[in-house]
């Protein structure tokens, strides 16, 4: 983890809850290949759960180069090192926003999925991916934001009255990762049956009511408009993906046809080099991404230097 304060908090909580378990917190930027290799050389982990990523869609629209460097280069660095040091199981956390993406964040995660699947073809490590929906009550998610807005007397802000999202609980997300680590033979993309998508405005009304207030009377709901990169609803599969069941009744596997390795690696290298170049404009990055992810549709092609 490269964020010091959250790492400090997590370490204290884990030591408090599991005092007999040896825990070591390490400051590390996953794009720092030398540092990552030092850590793998010392600990030689058998299981790696790769959760590090920039995840906020609007922020990544404003910082597209950072989305590419952290989400794609970071994934390459950790995955390559796991391969080189003989890790047994590698689980990458992805997102439903990688499906037919309309954002830099979603497309960067889709490219990361593709890289993981390709690496699995020649590695002894079992590389698998899990696609999350929105995790209820996780840091930075909509529920704690709504709670804070309610505590301040409102308004509760919703981007669009028709905005829908798939949700999973923290225990469901944890189980999905653990099940994928044990069931995965390599190359799979695991997804959870999350039921029907939920309207964000309905979630807002429910939280206001559960807090003892009347929606629209005690606490107002304000619609602020969709933000750059956002969809009204998320999708679960890409055209050409085939769903296969697993022994777990609520977990399935999406299978798809991998891209040619030379084309994938060349495309990623070009994209990363562009992201590391000064005065790169967003439309240049978008053009390179579309060469790798044809289903990517950008809602913002402004030529702004990032």
Legacy VTK file of the C-alpha trace (Angstrom):
# vtk DataFile Version 3.0
C-alpha trace
ASCII
DATASET POLYDATA
POINTS 306 float
0.000 0.000 0.000
1.333 3.467 -0.835
-1.197 5.427 1.266
0.383 5.663 4.714
-2.610 6.559 6.902
-5.014 3.838 5.642
-2.219 1.270 5.927
-1.534 2.392 9.502
-5.226 2.029 10.374
-5.514 -1.411 8.771
-2.391 -2.670 10.527
-3.700 -1.536 13.927
-7.090 -3.128 13.316
-5.593 -6.444 12.207
-3.200 -6.578 15.162
-6.128 -5.882 17.490
-8.427 -8.503 15.987
-5.809 -11.192 15.297
-3.008 -10.707 17.850
-1.531 -14.173 17.239
-1.159 -13.720 13.479
2.147 -12.232 12.260
1.354 -9.156 10.167
3.725 -6.842 8.363
2.602 -3.604 6.719
4.713 -2.479 3.769
4.726 0.884 2.039
5.064 0.260 -1.691
3.966 1.773 -4.983
3.005 -1.108 -7.278
4.508 0.634 -10.302
7.943 0.524 -8.629
9.239 -2.738 -10.108
12.456 -2.825 -8.057
10.577 -2.403 -4.774
7.959 -4.989 -5.730
10.694 -7.476 -6.644
12.428 -6.872 -3.291
9.195 -7.736 -1.480
8.616 -10.916 -3.508
12.250 -11.934 -3.062
11.918 -11.626 0.720
8.453 -13.139 1.286
7.884 -15.352 -1.787
4.078 -15.182 -1.420
2.103 -18.197 -2.617
-1.167 -16.261 -2.902
-1.418 -12.694 -4.189
-4.668 -10.717 -4.119
-4.144 -7.698 -6.345
-6.627 -5.037 -5.221
-4.558 -1.883 -5.737
-6.111 0.466 -8.293
-7.483 3.917 -8.908
-11.244 3.332 -8.879
-13.106 6.660 -8.983
-14.473 7.175 -12.486
-14.740 11.014 -12.589
-11.272 11.488 -11.075
-9.707 9.183 -13.644
-11.401 11.100 -16.463
-9.485 14.130 -15.189
-6.276 12.132 -14.638
-6.230 9.592 -17.489
-2.468 9.101 -17.533
-2.504 8.155 -13.847
-5.299 5.659 -14.495
-3.170 3.957 -17.135
0.053 4.040 -15.121
-1.436 2.790 -11.866
-4.057 0.333 -13.111
-2.259 -1.124 -16.131
1.446 -0.688 -15.336
0.816 -1.575 -11.689
-0.959 -4.777 -12.708
1.827 -5.684 -15.123
4.454 -5.115 -12.444
2.796 -7.211 -9.743
1.666 -9.967 -12.127
5.043 -10.291 -13.869
6.795 -10.457 -10.507
4.359 -13.097 -9.230
5.072 -15.127 -12.365
8.842 -14.777 -11.955
8.830 -15.723 -8.259
6.585 -18.781 -8.530
3.410 -17.524 -6.867
0.793 -20.293 -6.921
-2.432 -18.274 -7.115
-2.944 -14.685 -8.261
-6.368 -13.025 -7.989
-6.926 -9.639 -9.605
-9.843 -7.507 -8.442
-11.635 -5.993 -11.415
-14.978 -4.248 -11.835
-18.215 -4.435 -13.795
-17.135 -1.057 -15.204
-14.647 -3.016 -17.344
-17.606 -4.391 -19.325
-18.279 -2.281 -22.439
-16.480 0.597 -20.704
-17.327 4.267 -21.120
-14.581 5.514 -18.793
-10.793 5.599 -18.560
-10.992 3.679 -15.297
-13.179 0.927 -16.766
-11.103 0.572 -19.913
-7.860 0.452 -17.906
-9.288 -2.402 -15.828
-10.438 -4.217 -18.977
-6.910 -4.016 -20.407
-5.585 -5.304 -17.073
-7.987 -8.267 -17.321
-6.706 -9.005 -20.825
-3.087 -8.871 -19.666
-3.775 -11.259 -16.780
-5.539 -13.749 -19.048
-2.712 -13.631 -21.573
-0.006 -14.081 -18.935
-1.829 -17.134 -17.608
-1.384 -18.932 -20.945
2.370 -19.411 -20.402
2.731 -19.194 -16.615
2.751 -21.840 -13.907
0.918 -19.340 -11.697
-2.888 -19.577 -11.759
-3.987 -16.077 -12.761
-7.699 -15.340 -12.303
-9.861 -12.227 -12.184
-12.963 -11.365 -10.176
-15.357 -8.665 -11.335
-16.921 -6.698 -8.504
-20.069 -4.644 -8.552
-20.333 -1.767 -6.097
-19.366 -2.980 -2.627
-21.863 -1.693 -0.076
-20.398 0.497 2.662
-16.825 0.300 1.390
-14.591 3.373 1.640
-15.525 6.004 -0.920
-18.744 4.239 -1.923
-22.190 5.788 -2.113
-23.560 4.570 1.249
-21.070 6.367 3.553
-21.378 9.461 1.346
-25.164 9.431 1.714
-24.890 8.869 5.475
-22.624 11.894 5.835
-24.983 14.031 3.765
-27.962 12.915 5.864
-26.062 13.666 9.086
-25.480 17.218 7.817
-29.162 17.693 7.030
-28.922 17.106 3.292
-29.347 17.402 0.494
-28.513 13.865 -0.584
-27.003 14.132 -4.054
-27.830 11.624 -6.801
-26.438 12.096 -10.292
-29.460 10.871 -12.300
-32.953 9.571 -11.389
-32.460 6.469 -13.589
-28.919 5.623 -12.419
-28.693 1.926 -11.444
-25.887 -0.156 -9.987
-25.218 -3.765 -9.015
-24.325 -4.159 -5.353
-22.601 -6.780 -3.244
-21.877 -6.822 0.466
-18.376 -6.843 1.928
-18.732 -10.525 3.022
-19.915 -11.437 -0.494
-16.945 -9.640 -2.034
-14.543 -11.414 0.337
-16.071 -14.816 -0.408
-15.884 -14.200 -4.154
-12.136 -13.552 -3.891
-11.507 -16.610 -1.706
-13.659 -18.899 -3.863
-11.915 -17.690 -7.010
-8.521 -18.389 -5.436
-9.514 -21.974 -4.640
-11.637 -22.793 -7.722
-9.557 -21.035 -10.352
-7.500 -23.161 -12.714
-6.206 -20.069 -14.490
-7.559 -17.581 -16.999
-11.097 -17.322 -15.628
-13.092 -14.187 -14.913
-15.320 -14.890 -11.908
-18.544 -12.982 -11.274
-21.113 -13.063 -8.481
-24.851 -13.292 -9.055
-25.730 -9.913 -7.549
-29.445 -10.066 -8.281
-31.184 -7.112 -9.861
-29.517 -3.689 -10.114
-30.674 -1.062 -7.621
-31.705 2.489 -8.471
-29.402 4.860 -6.618
-32.298 7.214 -5.856
-34.197 4.324 -4.216
-31.134 3.571 -2.092
-30.985 7.241 -1.085
-34.668 7.242 -0.086
-34.202 4.037 1.924
-31.204 5.398 3.836
-33.037 8.643 4.612
-36.013 6.662 5.917
-33.814 4.322 7.979
-32.211 7.411 9.519
-35.618 8.515 10.795
-36.319 11.219 8.212
-38.809 11.709 5.390
-37.298 11.813 1.890
-38.139 15.016 0.074
-39.456 16.661 3.231
-36.930 16.442 6.072
-34.050 15.612 3.733
-34.069 16.737 0.115
-32.703 14.660 -2.767
-30.874 16.732 -5.385
-30.069 15.479 -8.886
-26.685 16.790 -9.994
-26.322 15.255 -13.476
-24.231 12.339 -14.716
-20.487 12.850 -14.435
-17.884 12.200 -17.158
-17.382 8.485 -17.807
-20.489 7.334 -15.922
-23.119 4.966 -17.331
-26.766 4.959 -16.318
-26.463 1.200 -15.770
-23.632 -1.318 -15.633
-23.441 -4.509 -17.688
-22.186 -7.941 -16.710
-20.762 -9.400 -19.915
-18.948 -8.388 -23.078
-20.227 -9.510 -26.477
-18.695 -12.909 -27.193
-18.256 -13.874 -23.537
-19.794 -17.200 -22.586
-21.107 -17.792 -19.045
-20.201 -21.094 -17.425
-21.466 -22.317 -14.033
-19.231 -23.338 -11.137
-19.829 -25.592 -8.165
-20.877 -22.479 -6.244
-24.535 -21.630 -7.015
-23.955 -17.856 -7.012
-20.609 -17.686 -8.820
-20.154 -17.984 -12.573
-17.257 -17.741 -15.006
-17.116 -15.564 -18.102
-15.049 -17.102 -20.883
-13.860 -15.089 -23.859
-11.412 -15.326 -26.750
-8.070 -13.736 -25.840
-6.426 -11.172 -28.109
-3.323 -12.120 -30.084
-0.363 -11.759 -27.720
1.831 -9.679 -30.021
-1.011 -7.251 -30.729
-1.898 -6.997 -27.033
1.663 -6.405 -25.830
2.438 -3.916 -28.594
-0.783 -2.020 -27.915
-0.161 -1.854 -24.176
3.441 -0.705 -24.675
2.318 2.083 -27.010
-0.416 3.165 -24.596
1.894 3.162 -21.571
4.623 5.069 -23.413
2.059 7.660 -24.431
0.827 7.938 -20.829
4.394 8.614 -19.698
4.946 11.326 -22.313
4.560 15.008 -21.497
1.831 17.012 -23.250
-0.160 13.924 -24.180
-3.792 14.810 -24.915
-6.724 12.671 -23.876
-7.875 11.897 -27.419
-4.488 10.261 -28.129
-4.947 7.919 -25.174
-8.530 7.163 -26.190
-7.437 6.233 -29.716
-4.844 3.770 -28.377
-7.321 2.285 -25.900
-9.884 1.678 -28.656
-7.266 -0.335 -30.528
-7.177 -2.709 -27.551
-10.784 -2.416 -26.365
-12.992 -1.814 -29.445
-16.150 -1.751 -27.314
-14.861 1.251 -25.345
-17.000 4.343 -25.958
-15.667 7.589 -24.542
-18.078 10.346 -23.640
-15.357 12.975 -23.517
-12.838 13.434 -26.318
-11.638 16.932 -25.441
-8.016 17.577 -26.401
-6.751 18.635 -23.014
-3.156 18.023 -21.945
-2.809 15.788 -18.861
LINES 1 307
306 0 1 2 3 4 5 6 7 8 9 10 11 12 13 14 15 16 17 18 19 20 21 22 23 24 25 26 27 28 29 30 31 32 33 34 35 36 37 38 39 40 41 42 43 44 45 46 47 48 49 50 51 52 53 54 55 56 57 58 59 60 61 62 63 64 65 66 67 68 69 70 71 72 73 74 75 76 77 78 79 80 81 82 83 84 85 86 87 88 89 90 91 92 93 94 95 96 97 98 99 100 101 102 103 104 105 106 107 108 109 110 111 112 113 114 115 116 117 118 119 120 121 122 123 124 125 126 127 128 129 130 131 132 133 134 135 136 137 138 139 140 141 142 143 144 145 146 147 148 149 150 151 152 153 154 155 156 157 158 159 160 161 162 163 164 165 166 167 168 169 170 171 172 173 174 175 176 177 178 179 180 181 182 183 184 185 186 187 188 189 190 191 192 193 194 195 196 197 198 199 200 201 202 203 204 205 206 207 208 209 210 211 212 213 214 215 216 217 218 219 220 221 222 223 224 225 226 227 228 229 230 231 232 233 234 235 236 237 238 239 240 241 242 243 244 245 246 247 248 249 250 251 252 253 254 255 256 257 258 259 260 261 262 263 264 265 266 267 268 269 270 271 272 273 274 275 276 277 278 279 280 281 282 283 284 285 286 287 288 289 290 291 292 293 294 295 296 297 298 299 300 301 302 303 304 305
